[in-house]
Amino acid sequence: MNSRRNLIKIIKARKKQDYKYILHHADILLSKCFERLEELKQYDVVSGIADFKDCAFTVECDHLLKESE
């Protein structure tokens, strides 16, 4: 799924604290997992990943920030 070269790039981004790059690649990885689990008909896990992505990458769960303060 991910090559050694991609892993090295992610590690370098972490060391540089390039969180935008890391978040982008985390989203790509989640999408690949999502696609594979759909092929395997693991719909409960697919639903969990979809909910997580909705909260993490949209404003849908921003209310959690207010609750944590």
MDAnalysis code that builds the backbone (N, CA, C; Angstrom):
import MDAnalysis as mda
import numpy as np

u = mda.Universe.empty(207, n_residues=69, atom_resindex=np.repeat(np.arange(69), 3), trajectory=True)
u.add_TopologyAttr("name", ["N", "CA", "C"] * 69)
u.add_TopologyAttr("resid", np.arange(1, 70))
u.add_TopologyAttr("resname", ["MET", "ASN", "SER", "ARG", "ARG", "ASN", "LEU", "ILE", "LYS", "ILE", "ILE", "LYS", "ALA", "ARG", "LYS", "LYS", "GLN", "ASP", "TYR", "LYS", "TYR", "ILE", "LEU", "HIS", "HIS", "ALA", "ASP", "ILE", "LEU", "LEU", "SER", "LYS", "CYS", "PHE", "GLU", "ARG", "LEU", "GLU", "GLU", "LEU", "LYS", "GLN", "TYR", "ASP", "VAL", "VAL", "SER", "GLY", "ILE", "ALA", "ASP", "PHE", "LYS", "ASP", "CYS", "ALA", "PHE", "THR", "VAL", "GLU", "CYS", "ASP", "HIS", "LEU", "LEU", "LYS", "GLU", "SER", "GLU"])
u.atoms.positions = np.array([
    [0.844, -1.193, 0.000],
    [0.000, 0.000, 0.000],
    [0.883, 1.248, 0.000],
    [1.756, 1.364, 0.970],
    [2.685, 2.496, 1.008],
    [4.089, 1.961, 0.836],
    [4.855, 2.645, 0.046],
    [6.220, 2.212, -0.191],
    [7.142, 2.781, 0.890],
    [8.318, 2.232, 0.926],
    [9.324, 2.715, 1.877],
    [9.611, 4.199, 1.638],
    [9.611, 4.593, 0.369],
    [9.883, 5.992, 0.028],
    [8.818, 6.913, 0.640],
    [7.548, 6.496, 0.550],
    [6.472, 7.292, 1.144],
    [6.620, 7.370, 2.653],
    [6.996, 6.256, 3.269],
    [7.188, 6.247, 4.717],
    [8.299, 7.211, 5.120],
    [9.378, 7.223, 4.382],
    [10.489, 8.139, 4.674],
    [10.034, 9.589, 4.549],
    [9.230, 9.888, 3.517],
    [8.716, 11.253, 3.351],
    [7.839, 11.656, 4.537],
    [7.016, 10.733, 5.007],
    [6.142, 11.028, 6.143],
    [6.964, 11.260, 7.407],
    [7.991, 10.446, 7.617],
    [8.856, 10.624, 8.798],
    [9.560, 11.979, 8.736],
    [10.056, 12.353, 7.566],
    [10.702, 13.663, 7.417],
    [9.710, 14.792, 7.690],
    [8.482, 14.634, 7.212],
    [7.450, 15.653, 7.457],
    [7.154, 15.762, 8.947],
    [7.122, 14.629, 9.641],
    [6.893, 14.662, 11.091],
    [8.018, 15.407, 11.785],
    [9.243, 15.143, 11.395],
    [10.383, 15.823, 12.019],
    [10.358, 17.328, 11.743],
    [9.842, 17.722, 10.571],
    [9.721, 19.144, 10.234],
    [8.433, 19.750, 10.788],
    [7.616, 18.913, 11.403],
    [6.304, 19.309, 11.924],
    [5.418, 19.861, 10.810],
    [5.495, 19.205, 9.638],
    [4.661, 19.566, 8.488],
    [3.352, 18.781, 8.586],
    [2.490, 19.248, 9.459],
    [1.272, 18.508, 9.759],
    [0.281, 18.500, 8.604],
    [0.330, 19.495, 7.751],
    [-0.556, 19.516, 6.584],
    [-0.230, 18.331, 5.668],
    [1.038, 18.079, 5.442],
    [1.483, 16.956, 4.614],
    [1.072, 15.634, 5.254],
    [1.276, 15.512, 6.549],
    [0.935, 14.278, 7.265],
    [-0.573, 14.042, 7.223],
    [-1.352, 15.069, 7.453],
    [-2.805, 14.940, 7.426],
    [-3.279, 14.520, 6.039],
    [-2.684, 15.092, 5.010],
    [-3.045, 14.733, 3.636],
    [-2.802, 13.239, 3.397],
    [-1.656, 12.740, 3.834],
    [-1.346, 11.334, 3.614],
    [-2.162, 10.412, 4.520],
    [-2.528, 10.881, 5.681],
    [-3.424, 10.101, 6.538],
    [-4.785, 9.950, 5.865],
    [-5.248, 11.000, 5.226],
    [-6.518, 10.955, 4.500],
    [-6.436, 9.969, 3.334],
    [-5.341, 9.965, 2.612],
    [-5.150, 9.030, 1.505],
    [-5.164, 7.596, 2.026],
    [-4.458, 7.350, 3.123],
    [-4.405, 6.007, 3.695],
    [-5.783, 5.553, 4.163],
    [-6.530, 6.440, 4.814],
    [-7.887, 6.092, 5.236],
    [-8.760, 5.752, 4.038],
    [-8.602, 6.480, 2.956],
    [-9.389, 6.214, 1.750],
    [-9.063, 4.840, 1.176],
    [-7.782, 4.478, 1.159],
    [-7.385, 3.159, 0.661],
    [-7.939, 2.052, 1.547],
    [-7.887, 2.253, 2.855],
    [-8.454, 1.276, 3.786],
    [-9.957, 1.142, 3.563],
    [-10.602, 2.279, 3.404],
    [-12.043, 2.334, 3.169],
    [-12.410, 1.513, 1.932],
    [-11.689, 1.728, 0.838],
    [-11.962, 1.021, -0.415],
    [-11.780, -0.488, -0.249],
    [-10.703, -0.888, 0.403],
    [-10.428, -2.324, 0.573],
    [-11.471, -2.983, 1.473],
    [-11.853, -2.316, 2.533],
    [-12.861, -2.878, 3.433],
    [-14.222, -2.973, 2.761],
    [-14.533, -2.030, 1.881],
    [-15.780, -2.123, 1.113],
    [-15.765, -3.358, 0.217],
    [-14.617, -3.620, -0.414],
    [-14.488, -4.819, -1.251],
    [-14.724, -6.084, -0.432],
    [-14.303, -6.078, 0.820],
    [-14.452, -7.231, 1.704],
    [-15.808, -7.257, 2.409],
    [-16.652, -6.283, 2.077],
    [-18.002, -6.172, 2.648],
    [-17.986, -6.032, 4.182],
    [-17.015, -5.286, 4.671],
    [-16.897, -4.990, 6.101],
    [-17.569, -3.647, 6.378],
    [-18.873, -3.636, 6.199],
    [-19.611, -2.380, 6.210],
    [-19.631, -1.682, 7.570],
    [-19.554, -2.427, 8.671],
    [-19.530, -1.781, 9.977],
    [-18.239, -0.990, 10.172],
    [-17.127, -1.543, 9.711],
    [-15.840, -0.841, 9.809],
    [-15.824, 0.335, 8.840],
    [-16.353, 0.140, 7.635],
    [-16.438, 1.214, 6.633],
    [-17.225, 2.391, 7.203],
    [-18.318, 2.089, 7.868],
    [-19.141, 3.138, 8.470],
    [-18.361, 3.901, 9.537],
    [-17.596, 3.196, 10.349],
    [-16.781, 3.849, 11.375],
    [-15.729, 4.755, 10.782],
    [-15.077, 4.292, 9.706],
    [-14.065, 5.116, 9.038],
    [-14.717, 6.349, 8.425],
    [-15.877, 6.175, 7.805],
    [-16.580, 7.309, 7.195],
    [-16.953, 8.342, 8.253],
    [-17.444, 7.880, 9.405],
    [-17.789, 8.801, 10.491],
    [-16.555, 9.551, 10.982],
    [-15.444, 8.830, 11.140],
    [-14.201, 9.453, 11.588],
    [-13.737, 10.511, 10.596],
    [-13.750, 10.163, 9.291],
    [-13.312, 11.126, 8.268],
    [-14.214, 12.351, 8.255],
    [-15.525, 12.144, 8.400],
    [-16.442, 13.287, 8.429],
    [-16.105, 14.221, 9.582],
    [-15.822, 13.655, 10.734],
    [-15.496, 14.493, 11.896],
    [-14.122, 15.140, 11.762],
    [-13.156, 14.400, 11.262],
    [-11.782, 14.903, 11.212],
    [-11.550, 15.913, 10.096],
    [-12.244, 15.770, 8.974],
    [-11.929, 16.566, 7.795],
    [-13.025, 17.549, 7.405],
    [-14.066, 17.669, 8.206],
    [-15.118, 18.654, 7.953],
    [-15.420, 19.371, 9.268],
    [-16.350, 20.308, 9.238],
    [-16.711, 21.049, 10.449],
    [-17.787, 20.327, 11.267],
    [-18.163, 19.130, 10.843],
    [-19.260, 18.403, 11.472],
    [-19.091, 18.213, 12.985],
    [-17.876, 18.017, 13.440],
    [-17.647, 17.738, 14.869],
    [-16.899, 18.867, 15.581],
    [-16.873, 20.049, 15.001],
    [-16.164, 21.163, 15.634],
    [-16.728, 21.509, 17.009],
    [-17.959, 21.131, 17.283],
    [-18.543, 21.375, 18.602],
    [-17.746, 20.664, 19.696],
    [-17.001, 19.621, 19.344],
    [-16.182, 18.910, 20.333],
    [-15.067, 19.799, 20.890],
    [-14.599, 20.753, 20.078],
    [-13.568, 21.665, 20.548],
    [-14.080, 22.533, 21.694],
    [-15.308, 22.984, 21.593],
    [-15.909, 23.813, 22.644],
    [-16.119, 23.004, 23.909],
    [-16.486, 21.735, 23.751],
    [-16.727, 20.876, 24.904],
    [-15.443, 20.542, 25.657],
    [-14.299, 20.534, 24.957],
    [-13.059, 20.158, 25.590],
    [-12.387, 21.306, 26.352],
    [-12.900, 22.514, 26.178],
    [-12.286, 23.675, 26.843],
    [-12.733, 23.808, 28.267],
])
